[in-house]
Amino acid sequence: MRPYGPEAPWRFEPGLVYLTHGTFGACPAPILELQRALMDRLEADPLQILDRELEGRRDAARREVAAFLHADPAGVVIVPNATTGVSTVLRSLRIRPGDELLTDDHEYNAVLNAMTLAAEEARARVVIARIPLPIRHPEEVVEAIISAVTQRTRLAVISHVTSPTGLVFPIETIVRELDRLGVDTLVDAAHAPGQVPVDVDGLGAAYWTGNGHKWLCGPKSSGVLAVRPDRRRGIRPLVTSHGRNDPREERHPLWREFDWQGTVDPTPFLALPETIRLVGSLDPGGWPGLMAANRAFALAARERLESELGVEPIAPASMVASMAAVRVPGLAVEDDARALARALHDDDRIEVAFPSWPVPAARSDPAAPPVHVLVRVSGQRYNDPTDIDALSAAFGRHRVGQPASAIVKA
């Protein structure tokens, strides 16, 4: 890993090789210090901050974040994370018996659970489009999703960048084609901001939700939900509070209802604009340069691991951004993957993700083993090629890629 300093202001444990930024993100030390200062200011006079200053501070932060996302601030509300954003939309919609909620088998397990619960309560059903893996061309993703649409499809929930497989879906085409068929899309953009360019308004999805704590590197609990103008009247927060009868007509309706949901810590979102500025300044090319460098690292890691493990790519390089997933032969069940991840941490001081595909909620039989267990490598500013050297050497010591009985027993 790069030396810690102005170029990479993260503070990991000494000797730790961190190759899983996509899991929970990692917040730079200067931003944590800023958040701590905001918390200290709040606790010095809670009433002054929460009652008199917070609204203006939050509005200013929201406008900056919305500008980065190319989103209309009037339709942007603050949520702790993308999972909350998804549940907010699902709980707001009037799903009727017989309706279908469409998604695919690369979707995040928690999102699938939320969809299943909403469908069960409404006597509707979740339809999971089956996308082949390996994917030969992005058009296969579009075809699989569109072919699953019926006259009963009420909403499609589709990831921009998938979590288990780390792939960039052709979201612009998907949203456009679904819209052509009269189907609203909720874009699960948990991994998108900071990993790929985002243009919420240009995308035109009915709903879009993303995280600030992952690739933007903000503090935890700094997400947003963006709602298209023609869908704003129907969206309600999960918690109803004072804003429900706020009489100020000059204030955007979504802001009135969402901005106060009881007493919560506002500092993660207030720190997000400075996070965007700081992390974007780490590369001479700004955010585009940082994204390109992270993608180059991920692609190099993918090529090397595929060569060493003797496997083919799970998708074209055009579908890879800052995360790259590689199939691990001989690793067939989640328990073995968890054991390997723990051994790499304890024995080798390496953190890397081993997602399974499909996730349990996407399987026809949730108790069945996954089709593939993958190793998913993330690239962030603090990583360099020596991190992949370390992972490769550790794979050799643990005999990764050999029959399952040999893994982690070396």
N, C-alpha and C positions, 0 to 999 in steps of 0.2 A: 504493500500500500504506500501511497505517496506520504512524505513527511507531513505531519500536521503543521499548519501555519496559514498564512494569508491565502494560499492557493487552495487549500482544502481544510476549512476550519471546523472539522468534526473532531470529536473527542472520544474515540473508541478505546476500549481497554488495550493496553500495550500488548502487541503481539497478535491481536485478533485480526484475522482475514475475514472481512465482511463482504460476502457476495450475494446478499439477499436484501438489497435495498427495497425491492418491490414488495416485501412482506409487510413491514410497518413503516417504511421510510426511515430517515435519520435526520435529526434537526441540528443544524450547525450551532456551535457554542455561542456566537454573538446573538443569535435569535433567542436562544434560551435565556441569555442574560437580559435581553430586551423584555422578554415575557416576564422574567422575575421582577424587573423594575416596574412594569405595569401592575403586577400583582401587589407589589409593595405600595405603590401609589393608591391602589384601590383599598387596601386594608388600612391605610392611614386615614382615609375618610370615605367609608363605603357609600354613604348617602350622596356625597358630592359627585362621586364617579358614576354610581349606578343610576341615580335619579336625575342628575342635572347634566352630566357630560357624556354619558354612554351613547345616547342616541346620535349625537353629532359625530362622535368618534367612529361609531359603527358605520354610519352612512358614508363617511369619507373612506373608510377601509373597503367597504363594499364597492364603491365606485372604482377604486383602483383595481380590485380583483376582477370586477366585471370587465374593465377595459382590457386587462391581460387576456381574458377569455373571449373577448369580442362578443360580449353579451349585454343586452339591455338591462341596466341596473334595476329598473322597475320590476323586472321579473325574476330577480336574483334574491334568494333568501338564504340565511345561514342555517346549516344543519351540522351536527357533529361529524358526520361521515356519509359516504355514498350509500351505505346500507340503510341508514335512516332516511335518506332521500328517496330510495326505492319504496320503503314501507309507507312513507308519507303519501306518495302518489297512489299506491295500491289501496290504502285506507280511504283516500278521498274519492275514488271512483265508485260509481254505482254499478258494481258488477252484478249481473243478473243470472238466474239459473240458465244453464246451457251455453253461457258465454265461454269463449276460449281465450286463455292467456298464452301467448306464443313466446317461446325462447329457444335456446339451442343447448347442445350438450357440452359447450365450452363455458357455460355460465358459472358464476360463483355459487358455491354451495349455500351460503346464507341467503342470497337473493332467490334461489330456487325454493328454499324453505318458506320465505315470505310469500312467494307466489302461490305455493301449494296451500298455505293456510288461508290466504284470501280466497282462493278458488273453492276450497272445502266449505268455508263459511257461506259462500254465495251459491253453492251447488253448481259451480262452474267447473272447468277443468283446465289443467296446464298441458299444453302441447309442446313437446320437445323435438325440435328439428334435429335430425341426425346428420352431422357433418363428418365426412370421412377423414380419417387420420392415418397416413399422411395426407395433407392437402396438396394437390398438384398445382392449383391455380386459385386465386382469390374468388374468381367467379363461382367456384364450387360452393363457397359459403353463401353467396347471394342466392344461388339456385336452390340450395337446401332450405333456406329460410322462406323464400317466396313460395316454394312448392307446398309448404305446410300451412299456408293461409287458406282459410275457408270463409264462408259467409258469416260464421259465428265468431271470427277472430275480433276481439275487442281491443287488445293492446299487445304490442310486442316489446319485450325487454331484451335488449341486445347490448353486449359489451363493445366498446370501441377497441380496447386492448384487453384481451382475455386474461384471467388470473391463472387458471391451471396450466394453460399452454403458452402463455406469454405472447400471443399473436395479435397483430394489428389487423382488425377486420376492416373491410371496405365500407365503413359506416355511412359515408355519403351516399353511395349507391343503394345500400340497404334501406336507409331512411326514405330516399326518393322513391324507390319501388314500392315500399309499404304504403307511403302516402298516396301513390297512384292507385292503390287498391283500397283506399279508404281506411287504412289502419294506422292508428297513432303509435309512435315509438317512444319508449322511455329508454334513453341511452345511459347505460351503466358505464360511466367514464371514470371509475375509481382510479384507474391507472393512467388516464390520458394527460391531465394537465402537467406540463413539465417533461413528459416523455415524448409526446408528439404535438405538433401544432394543433391548436384548438380554435375553432370559430363557431361558437354556439349559435349565433344568429344566422350565419351563413348555412349551417347544417340544417336548420329549420325543423328539428325534432320537436314534438309536442312537449317533451320533458327531457331534461338532461341533468345528471347529478355527478359530481366529482369530488375528489379529496384534495385537501391542501397539504396533508401530512405525508403523502407518498413522494411523488417525483418533484413537487414544489419544495419539499423539505421543510414544510412549516411544522409548528407544534401540533401534537395530536389534538383531535376534535376541532378541525378547521375546514369543514366541507361546505359545499354550496349545492343548492337546487335551483335550476333555472327553468322557468315555465313560459311557454310561448303565449303571446298576448291573448289569443282566442281560447286559451285553456285556463287562464288565471282565476276566473270566478269560481271554478269548481274545486280548487285545491285548498285544503285546510291543514294546519299543523297537527301533529300527533297530540299535542298538549294545548288545550284551550285556556287562555288567560285574559288579562286585562284588555288586550288589543281588540278583542271581539266587539266591544262597544266603545272603542276610541272614536270620538266624534269628529276628528280632524279630517275633513274630506280632501284637503290638499295633500295628504300623505298617501302614498301608494297603498292600496288595500292589502296586498301581500305583506308589505312591511309591517302594517299595523298588527296583523294577526300572528306573524311569525317572530317578530323581533323580541317579544317578551313572552317566554314560556316558563315563568318562574325564575328564581335566582339561580343563575349558572355562572361559570367562569367565562367571561368574555375575552380574556386575554389571548387565547390561541388565534382567533380570527383577527383581532386587532394587530397582531404581530405579522400577519400574512403578507401585507404589502411590502414591508421591509425584507421579508424572506425572499420575495420575488426579485427585489432589487439586488440583494446580496448574492444569491445563487446565480442570477443571470450575469453578474459581474465577474464570475470566476473564470469565464472563457472570453478571449478577445472578441469572439464572434457573438457574444451575448447568448441568449437562450438558443437560437438556432445552432450556434457553434457547440454549445454544451450538449444539446440533443444529438448532434452529429457525432461528437466524440464518444458519447455513451453508446451510441448504436455501433460504432466501429469496434469498440471493446467487446460488446455482446456478440457481434458476428465473428470476431476472431476467436472468442471463447467457444462458440458453437462449433466452428470448423475444427478446432483442435480436439474437443471432446468427442465429436462424431468420428473423427479419424481414429482416436485411441480406443473408443468403445466399439468401433466397427459397425456403426449404424448410419442409416440414411436420414436426411433432414425431415422433420415433421411438416414442413411448409417451405415455400420459396423464401429467399432472403428478403424479398420485398415486403414480407409480412412481419419482419423483425424490427423492433426499435431498440429499447434499452434493456430488454429481457430476452433471453434465448433459452428455450427448453430443448432438451436432448433426451431421447429414450435411453433408459438404463437397462440393458439386457440382464436377465437373471434376477431382477428385482421386481417381484410380482404382487406383493401385498403391502398394505400400509404399515403394518407392524415392523416389517423388515426395513422399510424406508425410514421410519422414526428411529429405529435402532442405529441405522447408519448415520443419520443426521446427528444423533447424540454422540456417537463415537467420534465423528469428525470434530465436533465441538470439544469434547473432553480430551481427546488424544492429540488432536492436530491444531486446535484453536482456529477452526474454520467454521463459519456459518454459511450454509447454502440451503436452498429450499428443494424438497423432493415432493412436488405435487403429484397426485394421481389423476388419471383421466380415464373415463369421466369421473367427476366427483360423485359421492354416494347419492345425492339427491337427483342426479341426472341418469342414474342407472335404472334399467327396467326392473332389476332386482337389487335394492339397496344393500342387501347382504352379500352380493356377489363381489368378487375381487375386481379391481379396475382392469381395463384393457391394457393400459400402460402405466408404469411409474416413470416419472421424468425427473431429471435434475434441471432446475431453472436457475440460471446465472443472471444476476443483475449487474449492470455497469453504471457506476456513478463517479463523480469527480475524484473521489478518494481512492479509486481502484487503479491498478496498473498491471502490466503483463505478469509480474512476479506473483500476483494473486492466483492466476491460472496455473502457473508453475506449481504453486503450493497445493492447489486442489488436485492437479494431475498426479503429483507424487503421493498424496494421501490416498487417492483412488487406487494406486498401485499397491500401497501397503495394505489396504483393506480388500484387495482383490475384487474391486468393483468391476462388473461386466462379466464375471465368471459365474458359474452356476450358483443359485441362491444359497445353497448350503455352505458356500465358501465365504460369502460376504460378511464382513465385520468380525470374522473369526480368525483373521490372521494374527 
